[in-house]
Amino acid sequence: MPILPKEPDIYPEALLDDPLAVEDTWWLLYTRSRQEKALLRYLRQHEIPHYAPMIPQRYRSPAGRIRESFVPLFSTYVFLRGGNEARYQAVCSGNVMKADEIVQVNDLVQDLAQIRDLIAMEVPMTLESRIEAGDRVRIKNGHFAGYEGLVKRRENERVLLISVRFMEQGVSVRLDDCQVEVLG
């Protein structure tokens, strides 16, 4: 049972099915950390069309109970449909750090519709990171939290190469994408 009931993540419900959706202006809103749901409530209250896919996430509480919450599939991102006035209203919410206009609207609407359909089918989803070989990253958690290094691909697994600069040598550690963040 979820801690809180699922809130709507799309407004209006037929946003992505509207044939005129590809002719409108779309914005990618970068929200403040963990402010996606607050922004969605604000946009819904002001009747501004938007979408931010939410997926269920299950975890075990310290007491051992299985808990479920609904989290954004794309952390800190909300897709907004509308002109400059809609963008301005969203920014005025205080939850938006940046708004970028989306150029390839047709591709975006198709991709978002597919994601919406997969979520509706309750297909388990995981966001795939775009960390590539050569990216400089920092480890976010675990024994190596705070360490920085370069990502190197080897035999279908990602390996973080931590270089010891003064010795011109390094060591490698196998890590999952969720354990690292890309540095600027």
Secondary structure, DSSP 8 states (H G I E B T S, - for coil): -BSS-----EESTTTTT-GGGGGS-EEEEEE-TT-HHHHHHHHHHTT--EE--EEEEEEE-TTS-EEEEEEESSTTEEEEES-HHHHHHHHTTS-EEEEEE-S-HHHHHHHHHHHHHHHHTT----------TT-EEEE-SSTTTT-EEEEEEETTEEEEEEEEGGGTEEEEEE--GGGEEE--
